């Protein structure tokens, strides 16, 4: 059957020369199938490479008429490998990378295949920024549509809150502008309704930036994490400026396990920024402080080295209202036990500021102030992946036992481990779950985008 589908697809594409085609026999096929999580080895039917919205429209009409299963790929960083599915056609969007900043410099229209690093660099050349994550090879549109925690969220909000408009190829292959109902669904439920060929997002003028990482004495990493979080909770209650966004990290470096905090100060008052950076540095005993004036391109280049390009394993995640001393002790204990592989990491984002209140224009379900806990149970070698996965599972189970009343009812869908045990929509969208189902029924009643995540039907 797959052979017949390939023959028919190749014949169809001969009449559409602007669409690139990579069949399994192509020497670059294997490399183009690679995604961040190498644990999943699905082999797709083939890969097609649209170069315009019209190409995407042509492809959706084709798969809709033939019943061919397909996926949409940008960066390939989804931790459960959903960009690549066995014997499904991959529509690889990475040739669609245009960025156009509006004349009023308050918004930009970006195409659906751009990666975060490329977007950040192009916007910086124009003297503006938009919230992104920190890893340059992540696809921007997927990151933004499903939530989008990152280095600017305390000041300007999550990625999902930057979305002003979108152009979508719908299940019939029509290129349409998303109305408010569809936009509400896209802001949180992403690509289950159609292919985003471009998105209009908010941008902000920034001339100066402080960014880097503070690493702390980690000989007794449990004590260090407890000290840091006790002091950090006090600072939060006193009030930390929205211009400062901070992410806690524990990772493996050549000297051993290191606890640190990456931070970004997005304001021209660098003197005030340095004062706050020093306050954060003083929360424990710093051994290295790389926070300095920088640019978005330099910041992305530095971040690229933090996460291996290819890993084996799974993530575990949950959201907490508060980091109590008991929770901080669990963090320290399990980080002390963390496998000594570069793929094993602990990370924590804090949601505060403009995104931490209810909104009626988005189905994103977690609006309370909270801490996103991200436990990367990964290994750069397949043979040691099981150890990291078991560590991550024990870690999150211990938090659940200790903090049952401190855990939010919704989790972050982009990094939740669901492949073995799919979760109901309410676990991600809370009160918006039925609305996501209704929007799916309205905009994709035949479930043409059946392999997009989440699986609504």
N, C-alpha and C positions, 0 to 999 in steps of 0.2 A: 504493500500500500504506500509506504513512504517513498519508494522508488517512483511510483506513478505520480505521486504528488510533486516530487522534484522535477520530473520531466514536464509536467503541466506548468509548473511555476516558471521554469526556465524558458519555455515557449512563450508564456505571457510576457515575461520581462524583455524579450527581444523587441517588443513594440514600445518599450518604455526605457530607452537607453540612459536616462538620467538617474535611474535607480540602480545602485550598485548591488552586486550579487556575489555572495561567498558560499559556495556549496561545500559539503563535507570533504570533497576531494581536493579542495584548494589548500595549498601549503600553509596559508595563514589562518585556516579555519580554527585550529586548536587554540592558538593564541588569542583570537578574537572571542572565543568562548570563555576565556578566563575571567573569573570574578573574584572579589575579595575573599569570600569564604570558599576555599577549595574542597571542603568536605562534600559538596554536592557535585556529582559528576554527570548530571543529565547531559545528553547530547541532542542538540536541537536538530530540526529538519534541515535548516539552512539559515543564513543570515542575510537580510536585505538592508540596504543603506540608502534611505531617502535623503535627498538634498534640498527639498523644498516642501512646504505644506501641501502642494499639489501632488507630490510624490506620495506623501503619507495618505492623502485622500484616495489615490489610485490603489494603494495597497490595502486599505481598509475595505474598499469596495470589492476587491478581489477575494480577500479572506472571508468576507461576509457572504459572498455569493457561492463560494466553494465549501464553506463550513470548516476551513482550515484553522486549527488552533494556533494562537500566536501570543507572544509576549512583547512588551516594550522595554527597551534597555537605554539607560543613559550611562551613569557611572559604574553600575554593577556592584555597589557597596551594600545592597540589602543583605543583611547578615544570614538570611536563609536561602539565598540563591534564586530568588523568584524571577530574576531577569532571564534565566535559562531554564527551560522545561523540556523534558524528554520528548523528542519528535515534534515539538512545536516550532513554528517559524519565529525567528527573532527579528523584530523591527528595531534596528539599531539607530538611535536618533542622533548620534554624536557628530554628525556633519552639520547639524542645524545649530549654529553657535553665534548668530548675529546679536549684537547689543546696540540699541539706539536710545540715547538719553534725550528726553524731551527738552524742548526749548526753555521751559521754565525751570528745568533742572530739579524738579520734584519727583519725577518718575522716570522709569526706563522700561523699554520693551525688550525682552530677552527671549531667544528661541529655546525650544524645549530640550535641546541636546547639550546645552552648555554645562561645563563642570564648574564647581565653585571657585577653584583657583583662577580659571580663565575669566570668569565673571568679575571676580574681585580686582584682578589686574586691569581689565578694560575700564571698569568704573573708576578706579584710582587715577587712571590717565585723564579722566574727565573731571577729577576733583570731587567725586562723590563716592559714597559707600552705601551698601545695603547689608542688613544682617545676613550672615552666612554661618555655616559651621566652620570648623578649623582645618579640616582635611581637604586639600585642593582637588583630589581625584574623585570626590563625591559628586554625583549629579545634582545640580542645584534645584531643578524643578521638583524632583521627588523629595528632596530634603525639605523644601518649603511647604509642599502640599500636605504633608502628613504631620506637621508640627513645626519642626525646625528650631531646636534649642541651639544656642551658640554664643559667640563672643560679644554680641551687641544686644542680647535679648533684654538685659536689665534697662537699657536706655530706650530702645525703639520697639521692643517686642519680639515675638517669635517670627520665624519665617512665614508662617501661615497668615500672620497679621499684616504682612507687606503686600499681599496680593490685591491689586486693584481691578484687574481684568484678565481675561484669557481668551485665546482663540483655540477652538477645539475641533478636531475631526470626530464627528459623532458616529454612532453605529452604522448609519447609512452611507458613510464616507463623505458627508457634507462638511465643508469648512464653515463654522459658525462662530459668532461672538457669544460667549457665555452670558446668559441673563443672570439676574441676581439670585434666582433659585439655584441655578447650576453652580454659580460661583460659591454660594454657601456650602455646597457639597464638596467642591474642589478644595475649599479651605478646611482640610481635615481628612477627607476620604479620598483625595487624590485622583488616580487614574481609572477608577471603576466606571466612569461615565463616558470616557472618550480619551483621545490622544491630545495632550496639550502641545500644540505646535508653537505657541508663543504665550508669554505671560507678561502683563504690565505690573510692575512692582514699584514700591516707594523707594526713593533714594534720598540721601542726606549729605549736605556739604560737610566735609571734614578735611582740614588742612594739616592737622597734627595728630599723632597717635603714639601712645606708649603701649608696648606689648612685650611679653616675655614670660619667663617662668622663674619662680623662686623655689629652690630646692632646700629642704631642711635636713638637719642632722637626723639620720634614720637608723642609727645603731640600735636604738630602742624605738622601733617604728610605731609600736602600740602607744607608747607614752607620747610620742610626737603628735600622732593623730588626735589623741585625746586633748592635749594642750591646745592644738590649733583649733579644734572645733568648739571647745569651751570659750575661747577668746572670740572666735568668729561669731558665735551666737550672740555674744554681748554686743559686738559691733553692729550686727543686724538690728538688734533692738534699739540701739542708739540712732541708727540710720546711716546707711552707706550710700554715697551718691550714685545716682542711676548711671552716671558715665562710666562707672567701674563694674565690669563683669568678671567673675572669678569662677574657675573650674578646678576642683581638687582632683589630683591624680596620684595613683601609686603604680609604679612600673618598674620593670627590671632594666637596670643599666649595667655596664661593665663592672662597676664597683659593688653591685648588689641591688637590693630593693631600695627604692627611693620614694619618699613622699614629697609632693610638691604642689604648687598652685600656679596654674597659668592665668594670666590676667591681661585684660585690655582696658585702657583708659582712652575713651573716644571724645576728647575735648581739647580745645586749644590751650587751656590753662594747665600747662605741663607741670608748673610748680605745685599746684594743688594736687595734681595726679601723683607726683612723686611723694607728696606728704602721705597720701592714702596708701600708696604702695609700701611705704616704710611701716605704716601701721600693720599692714598684712604681714610684712616680713617679721615683725616683732611678735607675732603670735606664737612662734616657737624659735628654735635656734637655726637661722639660715646658714647654709654653707655655700650657696651660689645664688646670685641674683642677676638674671639676664634682662630684666625689664628695662627698656631704653626707648628713646625716640626711634621710630621705624616707619616703614610703609606697609601697605597691605601686601604687595608682591613679596617683600622680604619676610613678612610674617608667615605667609603661606609656605614659602620655601623652607622656613625653619620647622614648621609643623609637619611637613611631609615626612620627616625622618622619625617622627614619634610612633607611627603605626606601620607595621610591616605591610607590604603590598599584597601578600598572599598568606592566609592563615587557615587552620583547621579547627573546628569547634563550634561553639554556640555562645550567644550572649544570654544573660539573665538580667532582669530589670524589675524595679518597682518604684513607686513614688512615696515619699515620706513627708508628713507635715512638719516634722521637727527632728533635728539631730540631738537626741538626748545623750547624756553621758553613757548610758547603757548601750545605746546604738553605736556611739563612737568607739566604745570598747570592743564591740563585735567587729567593727571595721578594722581596728588595729590588730585584733587576734587573727582574722582571716587574711589580712594583707601579710602578716608575719608568716602565714602558711602558704602564701601564693607560690605556685610553681615557678621555677627560675627560668622561664622561657619568655622571650620578648613579646609573645602573643598574649600572655596573661596580664591583665591590667584591671585596675579599679578606677572608676571615674564618677564624679558627682557634679551635676549642674544644679543651680538654684534658680527657680522661677520667681521673680519679683518684678515690680514695676508695671509697665503698661499692659502686659499680657495677663497679669494675675488678677483678673476680674471677669465676670460673665460677659459674653458678647453674643449678640443675636444674629451676626452675619457669618457665623462659622459653626461647623459641627465638631470642631476640636473639643474634646470632652474634659480636659483637665485644666481648669482655670484658677483653682485655688493656689495661693502661694505654697510652693512645695520644693522638695529636693528630688531630682531624678537620679536614681542610683543605677549605674551601668557597670555590670560585672562581666568582663570579657574572658570567657573560659576558652581561650584559644591557645594554639601552639603553632610555631612555624614549621614543626615537623609532625607529620601525620601520626607517627607511632606514639607520640606523647600527648596527643590531643585528648585522650580519654581522661588523663590525670587532670588536665585543666578544666574539662567539662564537669567532672565530679566535684572539684574544688568550687566552681561557680555555683553548682546546684546546692551544695552544703551551705555555702555562704548565704544565699538568698533564703534558704529554708530556716536558717538560724535567725535571720532578721524577722521573718514572718512569725516565728514563735515568740520572740521578745517584744515585737512592736505591733501586735494585731490591731490595737486601737489607733495606731499612728500611721497606718498605711492607707493611702487614698484608694477609693474603689476602682479607679481607672489607671491603666498603665500606658506607656508610650509604645504605640503600635510598630514604629520603625525598627525597634530593637528587641521586641518581645519574641520569645521562643515559642512558636506555635505550630511548626511544621508537623510534629508528631501528634499533637493534640490541639486541633483548631479551637479557638475560644469564641464565645458569643460576642456579638458586636458591643453589647453593653459593657464588656470589660475594657473597651477602648473609648467608646463614645458616650457612656453613661446615659443621661436623659436624651441624648441626640440619636440613640441607636435606631429607634423606629423612624426617625426622619431620614437617616441614611438609607434605610430600606425603601422608604417611599420615593426618595429621589432616584434610586436605582431603578425602581419600577417605572418611573416617569421618563427617564432619559436613556435607559438601556433595558427595555422590557424583555428582549430576547436574549439578554446576557451575552452579547457578542464579546464583551470584554471579560469573559469568564475567568481568565487567568490573572487578571489584575487583582491587587490586594487592597482591602480585605475581600474575602469571598462572601459576598452579600447573599447570593442565592445558592 
